[in-house]
Amino acid sequence: MPYPYKKIEQADIDYIRAATAADRVWVGEEIANEYYRDEMPEYGVFPPELYVEVINKEEVSAVMKYAWDNNIPVVCRGAGTGLAGGATCKYGGIMMSVMRMNRIFPVDHKNQTITAEPGAYLVDVQAAAAAEGLFYPPDPGEKTASIGGNVITNAGGMKAVRYGLTRDFVRCIEAVLPDGSIMNFSSNVVKNTTGYSVKDLIIGSEGTLCVLTQVTLKLLPAPTCTCTLVMPFNSLEECADMVPKVLELPFVPTAIEFLERELIDIVERNLNKMFPVKEGNAVLIVMYDASSQQELDSAVEAAAEAALANGALDCFLADTPERAGTVWAVRGGILEGMKADSVAQEECDVVVPRSRIAEYVKAAKKIALSHGIRVEPCGHCGDGNIHTEMLRGPEMSDEEWKSATHASLTELYALSKELGGQLSGEHGIGNGRLEFLEEFVGPRMIQLYKAIKLAFDEKLILNPGKVVEFNKPAAE
Ligand SMILES: Cc1cc2nc3c(=O)[nH]c(=O)nc-3n(C[C@H](O)[C@H](O)[C@H](O)COP(=O)(O)OP(=O)(O)OC[C@H]3O[C@@H](n4cnc5c(N)ncnc54)[C@H](O)[C@@H]3O)c2cc1C
C-alpha cells in the first residue's frame, strides 16, 4: 500500500502550474476554506495542499498521471454540495475542481440526448433540454450541483418515484482513470451488453474510481401538464400510511414527499417562504405529470378522493406554476431553514422498502427523541428514502451531541436493516457513513468493494478513504 502519501513540494507545484496555468493553481493558505469541506462539515474538514481548476480532459489526465507517478492523493471537486463528506482531501494532496469544464453541447434531437462537461450546473442542463422542448427528469433538491457530481453520486431527488435516478438517464461517460488514461464507457446507444457494464459501476462511485470529464444523458418529451396536491393530516404517521394508498392508484405519481408542520414553521420563520396550507400537523405533497389534461384530471381526482377517504383534512390543488412554486419552495428550503434554526445538523439518509415506510417513520422519531435529539423526518417518501434530520440545540455540548447522534444513527441504521432497507438512498457513503458500511453490507461485500477499487486505482490515489478504507496512513 502506498501510505503515507508524498507531501506536495515546490517541484510538484511547478509541474501542476506548467501542466495547467499558474493563475488556476492555489497552494496552502491561499486555498479558500470552502474547499476544506462539503455541505456536511460534520463529516470532516481537511485542507487540500494544492487546489487546481482544470479546463479540459488533457489537463485532468496530466494532473492524474503526475499524481499517480508521484504517489499524491487527488480529490475531484464538483460544486461541493455533497452531503457525505465526499469532496474533501482527507489525506491532503490535490483538490482538482472541474467546475470550469462546463460546456453544454447542442441537444441531439435524433438520439434525444444532451452532452455536457462535468462542471455544468444541473439547472443549466435542465434548461438547455427544456429550451429544445425536451425534459431531463432527475430533480435532486440542490439545483446548483454539477452534472458530473450528480452522475458520480447517482443523485436521486423528488422525481425518482416516476422517472428513476440519474443512473437511468446516463447513456455514456468519458472519464480519466487514476493513472491518467482517458476512456469512454459505452456510447450513445439505447442498450448495450458488450462486456461488463462498467459505466454503471462508475455511476455512484463517489469520485473514487475515475474523474468524469463528459457525460451524455437521455432526454424525454416534456410532460405538457402538471399538478401538485397538498394533503394535510393530523400526524406524520397518517401521512406515511397514505403513501402506499397513493401508489396503489392506477396513476404513477411524479413525486411524493412529506413534511411536518414544525419543519414548515422552521422554513417560514427563517427563510420567509410561506406555505399555502395552514391545516394539519403534517402534509403529504403529491405531484403528477401528464401528457394530456384529461389524464391529469383523472389522476388528481383519484388521489384527492383517496386522501379524503383516508383521513386527510382537506386536499389543496396547486394547479398553477405559481401555487406549486410556493409548495416546492418550502420543501426545497428545508436544509437551509434547519441550518438557520440549529447549531449543527446530522442526517440519516436510509431507504426502506415502500411497504415499510410507515413503520420506519414511527420508530425513527422515537429513537432520536429517546436520545434527547430534536428530530425532523422528511424526504422522498414515495421511494422510501426518508431523511431523518437531527438538529442540535444551543444547550447541547459537543460531547452530548456527538454521542447522542452516534447512538441514534446506530439504532436508525439497525432499524433500516431490519426492515430490509439500505444505509443510504442517495447521499452516498463518502467519509460520513464509512464506519457503518461494513455492519450493513458484511465483510465479503467490503472485500468486493476493495477489489473493485484496486482494479481502477491500485495506488489508492483517487479520493482515498472514501467509500472504502484500506489501512490508515502512518502517523506523521
Ligand atoms: C440543499 C441540498 C439538497 C440536496 N438534495 C439532494 C437530493 O434531493 N438528492 C440527492 O441525491 N442529493 C441531494 N443533495 C446532495 C448533492 O447535491 C448531490 O450529492 C450532488 O450530486 C453533488 O454534486 P456536486 O457537484 O456538488 O458534487 P461534490 O459535492 O463536489 O462531490 C461529490 C462527490 O462526487 C465526486 N465528484 C464530483 N464531481 C466529480 C467528477 N466530475 N468526477 C469524479 N468525481 C466527482 C467528489 O469527489 C465527491 O466524492 C442535496 C444537497 C443539498 C445541499
Ligand as a Chemical Component Dictionary entry (heavy atoms), coordinates in Angstrom:
data_LIG
# 
_chem_comp.id                   LIG 
_chem_comp.type                 NON-POLYMER 
_chem_comp.pdbx_formal_charge   0 
_chem_comp.three_letter_code    LIG 
# 
loop_
_chem_comp_atom.comp_id 
_chem_comp_atom.atom_id 
_chem_comp_atom.alt_atom_id 
_chem_comp_atom.type_symbol 
_chem_comp_atom.charge 
_chem_comp_atom.model_Cartn_x 
_chem_comp_atom.model_Cartn_y 
_chem_comp_atom.model_Cartn_z 
_chem_comp_atom.pdbx_ordinal 
LIG C1  C1  C 0 -29.974 21.586 -0.158  1  
LIG C2  C2  C 0 -29.476 20.291 -0.727  2  
LIG C3  C3  C 0 -30.386 19.399 -1.272  3  
LIG C4  C4  C 0 -29.932 18.192 -1.827  4  
LIG N1  N1  N 0 -30.849 17.339 -2.366  5  
LIG C5  C5  C 0 -30.431 16.184 -2.906  6  
LIG C6  C6  C 0 -31.370 15.273 -3.453  7  
LIG O1  O1  O 0 -32.571 15.543 -3.461  8  
LIG N2  N2  N 0 -30.907 14.116 -3.967  9  
LIG C7  C7  C 0 -29.573 13.802 -3.983  10 
LIG O2  O2  O 0 -29.214 12.733 -4.464  11 
LIG N3  N3  N 0 -28.663 14.645 -3.463  12 
LIG C8  C8  C 0 -29.044 15.821 -2.935  13 
LIG N4  N4  N 0 -28.121 16.675 -2.406  14 
LIG C9  C9  C 0 -26.691 16.298 -2.382  15 
LIG C10 C10 C 0 -25.822 16.830 -3.548  16 
LIG O3  O3  O 0 -26.385 17.964 -4.179  17 
LIG C11 C11 C 0 -25.594 15.714 -4.568  18 
LIG O4  O4  O 0 -24.868 14.667 -3.964  19 
LIG C12 C12 C 0 -24.823 16.172 -5.804  20 
LIG O5  O5  O 0 -24.886 15.155 -6.769  21 
LIG C13 C13 C 0 -23.372 16.529 -5.539  22 
LIG O6  O6  O 0 -22.867 17.202 -6.688  23 
LIG P1  P1  P 0 -21.662 18.248 -6.539  24 
LIG O7  O7  O 0 -21.343 18.789 -7.874  25 
LIG O8  O8  O 0 -21.975 19.245 -5.507  26 
LIG O9  O9  O 0 -20.515 17.264 -6.048  27 
LIG P2  P2  P 0 -19.428 17.455 -4.907  28 
LIG O10 O10 O 0 -20.053 17.673 -3.587  29 
LIG O11 O11 O 0 -18.407 18.427 -5.350  30 
LIG O12 O12 O 0 -18.788 15.983 -4.935  31 
LIG C14 C14 C 0 -19.496 14.859 -4.516  32 
LIG C15 C15 C 0 -18.654 13.609 -4.768  33 
LIG O13 O13 O 0 -18.503 13.418 -6.172  34 
LIG C16 C16 C 0 -17.141 13.476 -6.563  35 
LIG N5  N5  N 0 -17.111 14.186 -7.842  36 
LIG C17 C17 C 0 -17.726 15.361 -8.156  37 
LIG N6  N6  N 0 -17.546 15.624 -9.469  38 
LIG C18 C18 C 0 -16.829 14.599 -9.979  39 
LIG C19 C19 C 0 -16.338 14.281 -11.280 40 
LIG N7  N7  N 0 -16.543 15.080 -12.340 41 
LIG N8  N8  N 0 -15.618 13.141 -11.438 42 
LIG C20 C20 C 0 -15.391 12.323 -10.384 43 
LIG N9  N9  N 0 -15.831 12.570 -9.146  44 
LIG C21 C21 C 0 -16.540 13.696 -8.949  45 
LIG C22 C22 C 0 -16.414 14.155 -5.420  46 
LIG O14 O14 O 0 -15.077 13.712 -5.330  47 
LIG C23 C23 C 0 -17.241 13.719 -4.223  48 
LIG O15 O15 O 0 -16.835 12.458 -3.776  49 
LIG C24 C24 C 0 -28.539 17.888 -1.837  50 
LIG C25 C25 C 0 -27.627 18.798 -1.299  51 
LIG C26 C26 C 0 -28.072 19.988 -0.745  52 
LIG C27 C27 C 0 -27.056 20.950 -0.188  53 
# 
loop_
_chem_comp_bond.comp_id 
_chem_comp_bond.atom_id_1 
_chem_comp_bond.atom_id_2 
_chem_comp_bond.value_order 
_chem_comp_bond.pdbx_ordinal 
LIG C1  C2  SING 1  
LIG C2  C3  SING 2  
LIG C2  C26 DOUB 3  
LIG C3  C4  DOUB 4  
LIG C4  N1  SING 5  
LIG C4  C24 SING 6  
LIG N1  C5  DOUB 7  
LIG C5  C6  SING 8  
LIG C5  C8  SING 9  
LIG C6  O1  DOUB 10 
LIG C6  N2  SING 11 
LIG N2  C7  SING 12 
LIG C7  O2  DOUB 13 
LIG C7  N3  SING 14 
LIG N3  C8  DOUB 15 
LIG C8  N4  SING 16 
LIG N4  C9  SING 17 
LIG N4  C24 SING 18 
LIG C9  C10 SING 19 
LIG C10 O3  SING 20 
LIG C10 C11 SING 21 
LIG C11 O4  SING 22 
LIG C11 C12 SING 23 
LIG C12 O5  SING 24 
LIG C12 C13 SING 25 
LIG C13 O6  SING 26 
LIG O6  P1  SING 27 
LIG P1  O7  DOUB 28 
LIG P1  O8  SING 29 
LIG P1  O9  SING 30 
LIG O9  P2  SING 31 
LIG P2  O10 DOUB 32 
LIG P2  O11 SING 33 
LIG P2  O12 SING 34 
LIG O12 C14 SING 35 
LIG C14 C15 SING 36 
LIG C15 O13 SING 37 
LIG C15 C23 SING 38 
LIG O13 C16 SING 39 
LIG C16 N5  SING 40 
LIG C16 C22 SING 41 
LIG N5  C17 SING 42 
LIG N5  C21 SING 43 
LIG C17 N6  DOUB 44 
LIG N6  C18 SING 45 
LIG C18 C19 SING 46 
LIG C18 C21 DOUB 47 
LIG C19 N7  SING 48 
LIG C19 N8  DOUB 49 
LIG N8  C20 SING 50 
LIG C20 N9  DOUB 51 
LIG N9  C21 SING 52 
LIG C22 O14 SING 53 
LIG C22 C23 SING 54 
LIG C23 O15 SING 55 
LIG C24 C25 DOUB 56 
LIG C25 C26 SING 57 
LIG C26 C27 SING 58 
# 
